[in-house]
Amino acid sequence: MQIGFTTLSLAYMLYSACTKPDTNYIIMTHHASVSKSLFVKLKKMYKNLPHDKYDIFPKALLNNRDELYLDNGSRIIIATANGEDSISGNTFQFIHLSEMAKYPPQVQEEIIATAIPSLSKNDSSAIVIESTAFGFNTYQEMFMKAYRDKESVWKAFFFSWLAKAYQSQFKHTFDEAENWFKLNNQGSRMTYEDLDHDEKILRDKYGATYRQLMFRRYYIQTNSLEKFRREFPTTPDEAFMETNKAIFDTAKIIERLHHVIPPLETKEVYDELSDVLKPYINKNLFIYHLPKPKIRHYAGVDVASGQGGDYSTMSIFDADGQQVTSFYANDIPVYKFAEIVDALGRFYNYAFICVERNSYGLPLLERLRKDYVYLNLLKQKVFDQRGKRKMQLGFQTTNITKGIIISDMKEMFELGMINIECVRTLEEMKIYQEDSKGRMGNKKGKSNFDDTVISVAMACQALKQSKYYVDI
């Protein structure tokens, strides 16, 4: 949807360039043709200023397809994301990254990294990033972090299809939709009794008007619900949704995200924890519920090297399937993570722990059993080469068993048998998918991980076995 924000940004740049001498401005787009179109619009704005009536506007010394340079020393340039680097080495009063989600994925992070140090250090300088949703990428990560995290350095603004600006912009279509509804309902406008389940939620929770709901129904009738959600999202989660690829039900994930509880504050849990765990509170370790006496807990663990990249994760649930704790870090070596797993397990009433038996999981299991004498560990039945059945510590994931554990997790989550509180886990679930070769994992990308998904899947296997080898 077009709300005119880019045009407003161009006008603001022109105003600032005229009133603030010796300042620089840049607007970057995703395609050369868009850059050209925007610069034509900017030059038209400048041309239509009342130069003859008021002798206050700086004159253009340079006015070409890439740059407007004024005689007060101010300059406005247009750039394209996949073109030459126009940011590095310059200082800008205002940087506008337009349709950033459509920039090549490999350059999004780099552009942000160069834009921040290039911004002027004063109270009125700003970086504005504006875009429609377009998959999962650096822009999506930045926006959702700003949208959910009050400590983010970015400020998130989202304009849904229910924004007042669209009621006037789409007035003709709204009129058309209302006439269509009346023709099919004996001349009557929509009332609350006419609403279906989704429409009642939009009306009650989001304040949608009947006129907007008639427009929604009209659009769905001529297109589809999926297309409406893509073109006219109600929430940021819906805007980024990719239901056709994700293994987990994205709509259920979004609904869960709306109701997650924040982790307990540091002061609420600090004195309850051992010294091993205290450094990680609300940095890597997020506690949603403290343990209750005699209640069994079930945990899943996914182990990484601790040298950056993949994360070592631990997810803990109580016997009812309520998540109580989430831990994730990518800079903790295996020997140290074993100490953390032991401490968390004992804190949660000697939790029954399922560890993924991978190359890093094996040494962790060995340390848990031998160094920490942790006895409450899941064992998997396997057959040796002689055909004899034996029990081995941990859960061995293969192409077959991985599909089984993800299917179990999907069922338990979507049927409400587990309640996930960790936002990172839910975000990873949104982009967890199966490729054309049957392999499961998150979409390719530098920051796309699936480690908390695996730890929750391990916890689900612990819940399924529902064993306890110790008394509590």
Residue, then its C-alpha position, 0 to 999 in steps of 0.5 A: m500500500q502507498i501512504g506517501f511517506t517517501t514523498l514526504s521524506l523528499a519534501y523534508m530533505l528539500y526543506s532541510a537542504c534549503t534552510k540548513p547550509d552545508t548539509n548533505y542528504i541521501i535517499m537510497t532505493h532498491h532499483a535504478s528506475v525507482s531512483k530516477s523516478l524519485f529524483v524527477k519528483l524531487k526536482k519538480m518540487y524544487k522547480n515549483l518553489p516560488h522562486d520569483k515571489y520570494d528571493i530566499f531559496p538557494k539556487a541550484l549549482l548542479n542539477n543532474r540525474d544523481e545530485l542536486y547541489l545548492d549554492n548554500g553548500s547543501r546537497i541531495i543525492i539519490a543512490t541505488a542499493n546494488g550500485e556504487d557505495s554512496i555512503s562511505g566517506n560522507t557525512f549526512q544530515f538525513i539518510h532515507l533507505s527506501e524499500m530496504a526489504k527489497y535490497p539484495p539480502q547480502v548488502q542490507e547489513e553492510i548498508i546499515a553498518t556504513a550508514i550509522p557512522s556516516l550520520s551527522k552528530n547533532d540532535s536533528s540528524a536521522i536515519v529513516i528506513e521505510s519499506t513494505a514487508f518482503g520476506f525474512n532478512t536484515y530489515q525484518e530482523m531490525f524492525m521486529k526487534a525494534y517493535r518488540d524490544k523497548e531497548s532497541v536503538w531504533k523506533a518502529f512505526f507500522f501502518s496497517w490497512l486500518a490506518k485512517a490515511y487509507q480510508s480517504q486514499f481508497k475511498h472509491t474502492f471502499d464505496e464500491a465495496e459498500n455498494w457490493f455488500k448492499l446489493n447482496n444483503q437487501g440494501s442493508r449495510m454490515t452489522y455485527e450480526d453479519l461478521d464472521h469469526d475473523e471479522k469480529i476479532l478485527r472489529d473488537k480487538y483492532g477497532a475495524t469499522y464496518r466500512q473497512l470490513m466490507f472492503r476486506r470481504y469484497y477484496i477477499q471475494t475477488n482475490s483471496l484471504e492470503k493475498f489480502r493478508r499480504e497486501f493489507p496486513t493488520t500486524p507486522d507479524e502478518a506482514f512478514m508471514e510466509t505461510n506457504k513454506a513454514i512447517f509450523d502454523t504461522a497464524k498460531i505463532i503470531e497469535r502466541l507472540h501477541h500473548v507471550i509473557p516477559p521474562l522475570e526481572t533480574k531482581e526477582v530471580y537473582d538471589e534464587l540462582s546459583d553463582v554459575l547462572k547469575p552472569y547470564i540472567n536476561k542476557n542469555l538466560f530468560i526465566y518465565h516461571l520459577p520452579k515449584p516444589k515437587i513439580r517435574h520439569y523436562a528440558g531439551v538441549d542443542v549444543a554448538s561449538g561456542q565459537g560464534g555461529d550456531y547457538s547452544t540452547m536449552s529449553i525447559f518446560d514443566a509437566d503441564g507443557q508450560q515453558v519456564t526457561s530459555f537459554y541461548a548463547n553462541d560464545i560459550p564453550v562446551y565444557k562451560f555449557a555443561e556446567i550451565v546445563d547441570a545448574l539449570g537442571r538441578f535448579y528445576n527439580y533435577a529436570f529430565i534432560c534430552v540432549e541432541r547426540n551430535s558431535y558437540g552433544l557427546p562431550l556434553l553428555e560425558r561431562l554431565r554424567k561423569d563430572y557432574v554425576y547428572l543422572n536424569l538424562l534421556k536414553q534412546k533405544v538403539f540396536d548395535q551391529r549384532g542386533k542387540r538392543k541397548m540404551q544410549l544417552g541423548f537423542q540421535t538425530t538423523n534425516i528420519t528422526k529429525g522429521i519425527i521430532i519436528s512433527d511431534m513438536k508441531e503437533m504439541f504446539e498447534l494442539g496447545m500441549i506446550n506453551i512457548e514463551c520465548v520470542r526467539t524460538l517463535e521467530e525461528m519457528k516462523i522461518y523453519q521450513e522443508d526444502s525441495k530435498g526434504r531437508m529441514g531448517n531455517k531459511k539460508g542467511k547469516s542470522n537465520f538459526d534454528d537452535t532454539v527450535i531443536s532444543v524445544a523439539m528435544a524437550c518435547q521428546a523428554l515430555k513424551q517419555s515422561k520419565y524421571y530417574v531420580d526422586i524429588 
